[in-house]
């Protein structure tokens, strides 16, 4: 009986995706014709691991343009926003998910390009 209660208490936590938000400048973008690293990525000025505590690799994040973690159209819009932040030099607020990854790089499920 006690064992069942413990499992039920732990269940909601185990089902939640590990997500966090961070703000950073984008210093580099990457797009490839194959599905390597999800097909498109951005390098952040700030380290993802230090800023969020998530299990993410270094300063790169993926938008999954290959369509594995979201639709290709949605991924492209996310990546377009990252490129906008990169070219304008504006900071971006990103929602990262360390349960959806490409090659150990966390998936960006939302990006907001910030104003002045």
C-alpha positions as CSV (number, residue, x, y, z in Angstrom):
1,X,0.0,0.0,0.0
2,X,2.8,2.4,1.0
3,X,4.7,1.4,-2.2
4,X,1.7,2.3,-4.4
5,X,1.4,5.7,-2.8
6,X,5.0,6.4,-3.4
7,X,4.7,5.5,-7.1
8,X,1.6,7.7,-7.4
9,X,3.4,10.7,-5.8
10,X,6.4,10.4,-8.1
11,X,4.3,9.9,-11.3
12,X,3.4,13.6,-12.0
13,X,7.1,14.6,-11.7
14,X,8.3,11.8,-14.0
15,X,5.8,12.8,-16.7
16,X,6.7,16.5,-16.8
17,X,9.2,17.6,-19.4
18,X,12.3,19.4,-18.1
19,X,12.0,22.9,-19.4
20,X,13.5,26.2,-18.6
21,X,13.7,29.8,-19.9
22,X,16.8,31.8,-20.6
23,X,17.7,35.0,-22.3
24,X,20.8,35.3,-24.5
25,X,22.2,36.8,-27.6
26,X,22.6,34.5,-30.6
27,X,26.1,34.6,-32.0
28,X,25.9,32.0,-34.8
29,X,23.3,30.1,-36.8
30,X,23.7,26.7,-38.6
31,X,21.5,25.2,-41.2
32,X,22.2,21.9,-43.0
33,X,20.5,20.0,-45.8
34,X,20.4,16.8,-43.9
35,X,19.0,16.1,-40.5
36,X,22.3,16.5,-38.6
37,X,21.7,18.3,-35.3
38,X,18.0,18.6,-36.3
39,X,18.8,20.5,-39.5
40,X,19.1,24.0,-37.9
41,X,20.7,25.3,-34.7
42,X,21.8,28.5,-33.0
43,X,24.8,29.2,-30.8
44,X,24.0,31.3,-27.8
45,X,26.4,33.7,-26.1
46,X,25.6,32.3,-22.7
47,X,26.0,28.7,-21.7
48,X,22.7,26.8,-21.6
49,X,24.0,24.4,-18.9
50,X,25.0,27.2,-16.5
51,X,22.0,29.3,-17.1
52,X,19.2,26.7,-16.8
53,X,20.4,23.7,-15.0
54,X,19.1,21.5,-17.8
55,X,20.9,18.6,-19.3
56,X,21.9,20.4,-22.5
57,X,25.2,20.4,-24.4
58,X,27.2,23.6,-24.4
59,X,26.0,26.8,-26.0
60,X,24.1,25.3,-29.0
61,X,20.4,24.7,-29.3
62,X,18.3,23.0,-32.0
63,X,15.0,24.0,-33.6
64,X,14.4,20.6,-35.1
65,X,14.0,21.8,-38.7
66,X,14.1,18.1,-39.7
67,X,10.6,17.8,-38.1
68,X,11.3,15.3,-35.4
69,X,10.2,17.4,-32.4
70,X,7.7,19.7,-34.1
71,X,6.4,20.3,-37.6
72,X,8.9,21.5,-40.1
73,X,6.9,24.7,-40.6
74,X,6.9,25.5,-36.9
75,X,10.6,24.7,-36.6
76,X,11.3,27.1,-39.5
77,X,9.4,29.9,-37.8
78,X,11.4,29.4,-34.6
79,X,14.7,29.3,-36.6
80,X,13.6,32.5,-38.5
81,X,13.2,34.3,-35.2
82,X,16.6,33.1,-34.1
83,X,18.1,34.5,-37.3
84,X,16.2,37.8,-36.8
85,X,17.7,38.1,-33.3
86,X,21.2,37.3,-34.7
87,X,21.1,39.9,-37.5
88,X,19.6,42.6,-35.4
89,X,21.8,41.9,-32.4
90,X,18.7,41.7,-30.1
91,X,18.5,39.3,-27.2
92,X,16.2,36.4,-27.4
93,X,14.2,34.7,-24.6
94,X,14.2,30.9,-25.3
95,X,12.2,28.1,-23.8
96,X,14.4,25.0,-23.7
97,X,13.4,21.4,-23.4
98,X,16.1,18.8,-22.4
99,X,13.8,15.8,-23.0
100,X,13.7,16.6,-26.7
101,X,17.2,16.7,-28.1
102,X,19.3,16.2,-31.2
103,X,22.9,15.0,-30.6
104,X,22.7,16.1,-26.9
105,X,21.6,19.7,-27.9
106,X,18.3,20.8,-26.3
107,X,15.2,21.7,-28.4
108,X,13.9,25.3,-28.4
109,X,10.1,25.2,-28.1
110,X,9.6,29.0,-28.0
111,X,11.7,32.0,-28.9
112,X,10.8,35.6,-28.2
113,X,13.0,38.3,-29.8
114,X,13.2,41.1,-27.3
115,X,13.0,44.9,-28.0
116,X,15.1,47.7,-26.5
